[in-house]
C-alpha cells in the first residue's frame, strides 16, 4: 500500500467519523431543547384520577423532565421512581404547624416521604416545597408564625438524613408578597407587613443553597381588572409597554418577575436562584378562561423556554413549572370556577389544544386510559323544563359533581335549558361511576342514553368545546408496569449503539 493511498483512506474514514459525531451531537442537542428546564405541576384533586403510571408516561412522552407535587402522594412518587423525571415534593399548609413545632416531626416526614422514596424507589427528589403560598392576604396571617420554623426544621431533617446536598428546601410564594410603589419593576420591594419575615426566609434559603419559588399568573391579572390590557398578558407584544428606564416591558410576566428580582437586589440577595413554580392559563370556567387564550399563552411561554429567553433583568431563563398537567374536578372553586380547568390536558389525559413543545413536536395524549361504559344520563325527552322539581334536581347534581363548565362565558354556558339539565345530570351520573340508581334521583326527569349528547361545535366562542364526559373507570386499569422508555432515551440508546459500531469499524479498518 502506497503512502498516498493510505493517507486517502485515513482521510475518508476521518471525514465519515466527524460527520457521524456531528450528527450524534445534533440529535442530542435537538432533544435537549425540547425538555431542558420544562416542568409541570401534577395536581391530584380529582374524583377519577388517572393512574400514576399513565401520568408518568404522559410526562415523558411530552418531554417534561421536572414535576411538582403538592403533597407526598405515595402512588405518584412510586410511579416516578427511576423515571428520569426530577421531583419537587410539596408540604401542604395544614402541616406547617406540626412541622414548625417539632424537629422530630420534620425528621419523620423526611424519612417517610423523601429518604424512603429515594433509597427504595429511586425517585429523583430535588426539592421540598414547604407550604404553598402561605402569605396570601386571603389567609389573614394564618401561617406567618409557622412557615419559617417549618422550613428550618425540614432543612435540619434533610441534613440529618444526609440529603441536604441533593435535596434543597424552597417555599412557593404568590406574587402578592412583593409590590412596586412606582408602578415599574425597579420600584419592587417586599410588602411592608412581611418584609422582615421575607428577609429571614430569603437569607435562610441563600445560606442553604435553596431557591425562592414564585407563582405568577397573568390570567389572574386580566381576570381581576376589567381595564387590564389583554395583549400585555401574552408574549406577542403590546402597543402600550411599561417603560422602566432603558427597558420596555411588553408582557406582564417579565415585569412581574423582574419586580421580584429588584426586590431581592435591594435587600442584598440579587443572585438568589428563582424558580417559577406555577404559571399557566385555564381553559374553562370564565369568559377569559378559554382554549384560544390558553393556547396563545402557553405556546408563547413554551417558545421562550425552548429558545432560552429570560427576562431583561435575568436573561438566563429560570426553571418553569407549567400549571398544570391535568384538570382537577375536585379542586376548590373559591377563587373561581376556572380553578378546575388549568390542565393542558383534560381530566383523562386527552389533548385540549395543539402545542409545539419544541422542534415541531406536538403534545401527545395519555395512552391506556380505560373508561366507564359509553352511556350518559340526560333529561328525559318527555320531561318539561317548567317542572317544579327541575331546579332542585340540578342543584342536587351540581352539589356532588363538577358543573363549572355551565357558568356564564364557559364552554357549556350557551346550552339550552334541557341540555343544561342533561349536563348536570350526566356529571353526577359519571361522578357516581354510573352506579345503578344514580340516574334515577331526579324526580323522573332523567333517562340513560347510549347516544352521545355532546353538542356539535359552534362556529365561534368557548361553547364550541362543550363536552359531555364519560368518566375514567378507575377499577379497570392495567396493573403497574415500567413507565416505559421515552423517545429521547430511545434516541440516546440508538446513538450509543451506532457510536460503538463506529469504533468497531475504526478498529477493523486499522487492522486492514
C-alpha positions in Angstrom: 0.0 0.0 0.0 1.5 3.4 -1.0 1.6 6.3 1.4 -0.8 8.3 -0.8 -3.4 5.5 -0.8 -3.0 5.1 3.0 -3.5 8.8 3.6 -6.6 8.9 1.4 -8.2 6.0 3.2 -7.5 7.6 6.6 -8.9 10.9 5.5 -12.1 9.4 4.1 -12.6 7.5 7.3 -11.8 10.6 9.4 -14.4 12.6 7.5 -17.0 9.9 7.9 -16.4 9.8 11.7 -16.6 13.5 12.0 -19.9 13.7 10.1 -21.2 10.9 12.3 -20.2 12.6 15.6 -21.7 15.9 14.4 -25.0 14.0 13.7 -24.9 12.5 17.2 -24.3 15.9 18.7 -27.1 17.5 16.7 -29.6 14.8 17.8 -28.7 15.1 21.4 -28.9 18.9 21.4 -32.2 18.7 19.5 -33.7 16.5 22.1 -32.4 18.6 25.0 -34.1 21.7 23.5 -37.5 20.0 24.0 -37.2 19.2 27.7 -34.5 21.4 29.2 -36.0 23.3 32.1 -39.5 22.2 31.3 -41.5 21.3 34.3 -45.2 20.9 35.2 -47.5 20.7 38.2 -49.2 17.4 38.8 -52.3 18.0 40.9 -54.2 15.1 42.4 -57.6 16.7 43.4 -59.7 14.7 41.1 -62.7 12.3 41.6 -61.4 10.0 38.9 -57.6 10.4 38.8 -55.5 9.0 36.0 -53.4 6.0 37.3 -49.9 7.3 38.3 -48.1 5.1 35.8 -50.1 6.5 32.9 -49.4 10.0 34.1 -45.6 9.4 34.3 -45.7 8.1 30.7 -47.6 11.2 29.7 -44.9 13.3 31.3 -42.1 11.6 29.5 -43.8 11.4 26.1 -44.3 15.1 26.2 -40.8 16.0 27.3 -41.5 17.1 30.8 -38.4 16.3 32.8 -39.4 18.0 36.0 -42.6 17.7 38.0 -44.0 19.4 41.1 -46.3 17.6 43.5 -48.4 19.5 46.1 -48.2 16.6 48.5 -46.1 13.5 49.0 -48.6 11.1 47.4 -47.2 7.5 47.6 -48.7 6.3 44.3 -47.3 9.3 42.4 -43.9 9.0 44.0 -43.6 5.3 43.4 -44.5 5.7 39.7 -41.8 8.4 39.4 -39.2 6.0 40.6 -36.3 5.6 38.1 -38.3 7.5 35.5 -35.7 10.2 34.8 -38.1 12.9 36.0 -36.9 15.3 38.7 -39.3 15.9 41.5 -40.3 18.8 43.7 -42.4 17.4 46.5 -44.7 19.7 48.5 -45.8 20.0 52.1 -49.4 21.4 52.4 -50.0 24.5 54.6 -52.1 22.5 57.1 -48.9 20.6 58.1 -46.8 23.7 58.8 -47.9 24.0 62.4 -46.9 20.4 63.2 -43.5 20.7 61.4 -42.7 24.1 62.9 -43.2 22.9 66.4 -41.1 19.7 66.3 -37.8 18.8 64.7 -38.7 15.2 65.3 -41.9 15.6 63.3 -39.9 17.0 60.4 -37.4 14.1 60.6 -40.3 11.6 60.5 -41.8 13.4 57.5 -38.4 13.5 55.6 -37.8 9.8 56.4 -41.2 8.7 55.2 -41.6 11.0 52.2 -38.1 11.7 50.9 -35.4 9.3 52.2 -37.6 6.2 51.7 -38.6 7.0 48.1 -35.0 8.0 47.2 -33.4 4.9 48.6 -36.1 2.3 47.9 -37.8 3.6 44.7 -35.1 5.6 43.1 -37.1 8.8 43.0 -35.1 11.8 41.9 -36.3 14.3 44.5 -34.5 17.6 44.1 -36.7 20.0 46.2 -39.0 20.0 49.2 -41.5 22.9 48.8 -42.5 23.9 52.4 -46.1 25.3 52.2 -47.9 26.7 49.2 -48.4 30.5 49.0 -48.6 30.7 52.8 -48.5 34.5 52.9 -51.6 35.1 50.7 -53.5 38.0 52.0 -56.6 35.8 51.9 -55.1 33.6 54.7 -55.1 36.6 57.1 -51.6 35.9 58.6 -52.6 32.3 59.5 -49.2 30.9 58.6 -46.9 33.8 59.4 -45.5 32.2 62.6 -45.1 28.7 61.3 -43.6 28.9 57.8 -40.0 29.8 58.6 -39.7 27.4 61.6 -41.1 24.6 59.4 -38.5 25.5 56.7 -35.7 25.4 59.3 -36.9 22.1 60.8 -37.2 20.4 57.3 -33.7 21.6 56.4 -32.3 20.2 59.7 -34.1 16.9 58.9 -32.5 16.8 55.5 -29.1 17.4 56.9 -29.6 14.6 59.5 -30.7 12.3 56.7 -27.6 13.1 54.7 -29.7 14.5 51.8 -29.1 18.3 52.1 -26.7 18.4 49.2 -29.1 16.8 46.7 -32.4 17.9 48.1 -33.0 21.7 48.6 -35.7 23.4 50.6 -37.8 26.1 49.0 -41.1 27.9 49.7 -43.6 28.7 46.9 -44.9 32.2 47.3 -47.5 34.2 45.5 -46.6 37.4 43.6 -48.5 39.4 46.1 -45.6 39.2 48.6 -43.9 42.0 46.7 -45.0 45.2 45.1 -43.9 48.4 43.5 -45.0 51.8 44.6 -43.6 53.4 41.4 -45.6 51.2 39.1 -42.5 49.8 37.4 -40.3 46.8 38.2 -37.3 48.9 39.5 -39.5 50.1 42.3 -40.0 46.5 43.6 -39.7 45.5 47.2 -41.4 43.1 49.6 -44.6 44.0 51.3 -44.0 46.1 54.4 -46.1 43.9 56.6 -44.0 40.8 55.9 -40.7 42.5 54.8 -38.7 41.3 57.9 -40.1 37.8 57.7 -39.3 37.5 53.9 -35.7 38.7 54.6 -35.2 35.9 57.2 -36.6 33.4 54.8 -34.5 34.6 51.8 -31.4 34.7 53.9 -32.0 31.1 55.1 -32.6 29.9 51.6 -29.4 31.7 50.5 -27.3 30.2 53.3 -28.5 26.7 52.5 -28.4 26.8 48.7 -32.1 26.8 48.2 -34.1 28.8 45.6 -37.1 31.0 46.1 -40.1 29.7 44.2 -42.6 32.2 42.8 -46.1 31.7 41.3 -47.0 34.1 38.6 -50.5 34.2 37.0 -51.0 36.7 34.2 -54.5 35.3 33.8 -55.4 36.4 37.3 -54.2 39.9 36.5 -56.5 40.0 33.5 -59.4 38.4 35.4 -59.2 40.8 38.4 -59.0 44.0 36.4 -61.5 44.8 33.6 -59.2 47.5 32.4 -56.1 45.3 32.2 -54.7 45.4 28.7 -55.3 42.0 27.2 -52.2 41.9 25.0 -50.0 42.6 28.0 -51.0 39.3 29.4 -49.4 37.4 26.5 -46.0 37.2 24.9 -46.7 38.6 21.4 -46.1 42.3 22.2 -48.2 45.2 23.2 -49.0 48.7 21.9 -48.5 50.2 25.4 -45.3 48.7 27.0 -44.3 49.6 30.6 -41.2 51.7 30.3 -38.7 51.4 33.2 -35.6 53.4 32.4 -34.0 51.9 29.4 -36.2 48.8 29.5 -39.6 48.4 27.8 -41.7 45.6 29.2 -44.1 44.1 26.7 -45.7 41.4 28.9 -46.7 41.2 32.5 -44.6 38.0 33.2 -41.3 39.8 32.6 -42.5 42.8 34.5 -43.7 40.7 37.5 -40.6 38.5 37.6 -38.2 41.5 37.4 -40.1 43.2 40.2 -39.1 40.3 42.4 -35.5 40.4 41.1 -35.4 44.1 42.0 -36.8 43.4 45.5 -34.1 40.8 46.1 -31.3 43.1 44.8 -32.4 45.9 47.0 -32.1 43.7 50.0 -28.7 42.2 49.2 -29.8 38.9 47.6 -29.6 39.7 43.9 -28.1 36.4 43.0 -30.6 34.2 44.8 -31.9 31.5 42.3 -35.6 31.8 41.4 -37.9 29.0 40.2 -41.3 29.8 38.6 -43.4 27.2 40.5 -46.7 27.9 38.8 -47.7 29.6 35.6 -50.4 28.8 33.1 -53.8 29.6 31.7 -57.2 27.9 32.4 -59.5 26.8 29.6 -62.9 27.0 31.1 -65.0 28.4 33.9 -64.7 32.1 32.9 -65.0 34.2 29.8 -61.3 34.8 29.8 -60.6 31.1 30.5 -60.8 29.6 27.1 -58.9 27.3 24.8 -57.9 30.1 22.4 -56.3 32.2 25.2 -54.7 29.2 26.9 -53.1 28.0 23.6 -51.8 31.5 22.9 -50.3 32.0 26.4 -48.8 28.5 26.8 -47.4 28.4 23.3 -45.7 31.8 23.9 -44.3 30.6 27.1 -43.0 27.3 25.6 -41.4 29.2 22.8 -39.5 31.3 25.3 -38.3 28.2 27.1 -37.1 26.3 24.0 -35.4 29.5 22.8 -33.7 30.1 26.1 -35.2 33.5 26.7 -35.2 35.0 30.1 -36.2 38.5 31.3 -34.5 41.8 31.0 -33.0 41.6 34.5 -32.2 37.9 34.2 -31.5 36.9 30.6 -30.9 33.3 31.6 -34.4 31.6 31.9 -35.4 30.0 35.2 -36.8 26.6 35.7 -40.5 26.9 35.0 -43.3 24.6 36.1 -46.5 24.9 34.0 -49.7 24.8 35.9 -51.0 22.3 35.3 -50.8 18.9 33.7 -54.4 17.7 34.1 -57.7 19.2 35.0 -58.8 18.6 38.6 -62.6 18.3 39.1 -62.4 18.2 42.9 -60.4 21.5 43.4 -61.9 24.3 45.5 -63.6 26.9 43.3 -63.4 29.6 45.9 -61.1 31.7 43.7 -63.3 31.0 40.7 -64.8 28.2 38.5 -61.7 28.3 36.4 -59.7 26.6 39.2 -60.8 23.1 37.9 -59.6 23.8 34.3 -55.9 24.7 34.4 -54.7 21.5 32.8 -53.0 21.4 29.4 -54.8 18.1 29.2 -58.4 17.1 30.1 -59.0 15.0 33.2 -58.3 11.9 31.2 -55.1 13.0 29.5 -56.9 13.9 26.3 -55.5 16.8 24.3 -57.2 20.1 24.7 -55.4 22.0 22.0 -52.3 21.8 19.9 -48.9 22.9 21.4 -45.5 22.8 19.8 -43.2 21.6 22.5 -40.0 22.4 20.5 -38.6 21.1 17.3 -42.2 21.0 15.9 -43.0 18.3 18.4 -46.7 18.2 19.4 -48.4 17.2 22.6 -49.2 13.5 22.9 -52.3 12.2 24.7 -52.3 9.7 27.5 -52.3 6.1 26.4 -54.0 3.1 28.0 -56.9 5.0 29.6 -60.0 3.0 30.3 -63.4 4.4 30.6 -66.8 3.5 32.0 -69.4 2.3 29.5 -70.4 4.7 26.8 -73.7 5.9 28.2 -75.0 9.1 29.6 -77.7 10.4 31.9 -79.8 13.1 30.3 -83.1 14.9 30.8 -85.9 12.6 29.6 -87.4 13.6 26.2 -90.9 13.9 27.6 -89.7 15.9 30.7 -90.8 19.5 30.9 -88.3 22.3 31.6 -91.0 24.0 33.7 -91.2 21.1 36.0 -91.1 22.5 39.6 -88.5 19.8 40.6 -86.0 20.7 37.9 -84.1 23.4 39.7 -83.7 21.4 42.8 -82.6 18.4 40.8 -79.9 20.4 39.0 -78.7 21.9 42.3 -78.5 18.5 43.8 -76.5 17.1 40.9 -74.1 20.1 41.0 -73.6 19.8 44.7 -71.8 16.5 44.2 -70.3 16.9 40.7 -68.4 19.5 38.7 -70.7 21.8 36.9 -68.3 24.7 36.4 -68.5 24.4 32.6 -72.1 25.6 32.8 -71.2 29.1 34.1 -71.6 32.3 32.1 -68.9 32.5 29.4 -67.9 28.9 30.0 -67.7 26.1 27.4 -71.2 24.8 28.1 -72.7 28.2 29.1 -74.7 28.5 25.9 -76.7 25.3 26.2 -80.5 25.5 26.2 -82.5 24.7 29.4 -82.9 21.0 28.6 -79.2 20.4 27.6 -78.2 22.4 30.7 -80.1 19.9 32.9 -78.7 17.0 30.9 -75.2 18.2 31.5 -75.7 18.4 35.3 -77.5 15.0 35.5 -74.7 13.4 33.5 -71.9 14.9 35.5 -73.5 13.5 38.6 -74.0 10.1 37.0 -70.4 9.9 35.8 -69.0 11.1 39.2 -71.0 8.3 40.9 -69.4 5.8 38.5 -72.6 5.2 36.6 -73.9 3.3 39.7 -77.3 1.8 39.5 -79.9 4.2 40.6 -77.7 7.3 40.2 -79.6 8.5 37.2 -82.9 8.0 39.0 -82.5 10.6 41.7 -84.1 13.4 39.7 -87.8 13.1 40.1 -88.4 11.1 36.9 -86.8 13.8 34.9 -83.8 11.8 33.6 -83.1 8.8 31.5 -80.0 6.8 30.4 -79.0 7.0 26.8 -76.2 5.5 24.6 -76.3 8.4 22.2 -73.6 11.0 22.9 -75.4 14.2 23.8 -72.3 16.4 23.3 -73.5 19.3 21.1 -71.9 19.9 17.7 -69.1 22.5 17.7 -70.3 26.1 17.3 -68.7 28.4 14.8 -67.2 30.6 17.5 -66.9 31.0 21.2 -65.9 28.8 24.1 -69.1 26.8 23.7 -67.5 25.1 20.7 -65.6 22.9 23.3 -68.5 21.7 25.5 -68.1 18.0 26.3 -70.5 15.5 27.9 -68.0 13.3 29.7 -67.7 9.6 30.3 -65.5 9.1 33.3 -62.4 7.0 33.7 -63.0 3.5 35.1 -60.6 3.7 38.0 -61.1 0.0 38.7 -60.2 -1.5 35.3 -56.7 -0.1 34.5 -53.7 -2.2 33.8 -51.5 -3.2 36.8 -48.4 -1.2 37.3 -45.8 -1.6 34.6 -42.5 0.1 34.0 -43.3 3.7 32.9 -41.6 3.0 29.7 -38.7 4.4 27.8 -39.2 7.9 26.4 -38.4 8.7 22.8 -35.4 10.8 23.9 -34.0 7.9 25.8 -34.5 5.6 22.8 -32.6 8.1 20.7 -29.7 8.1 23.1 -29.6 4.3 23.2 -29.7 4.1 19.4 -27.0 6.7 19.1 -24.8 4.9 21.6 -25.2 1.7 19.6 -24.1 3.5 16.5 -21.2 5.0 18.3 -20.0 1.6 19.3 -20.4 0.4 15.7 -18.2 3.2 14.5 -15.4 2.3 16.9 -15.7 -1.4 15.8 -15.4 -0.3 12.1 -12.5 2.0 13.1 -10.6 -0.8 14.8 -11.4 -3.2 11.9 -10.1 -0.8 9.3 -7.0 -0.1 11.3 -6.1 -3.8 11.0 -6.7 -3.8 7.2 
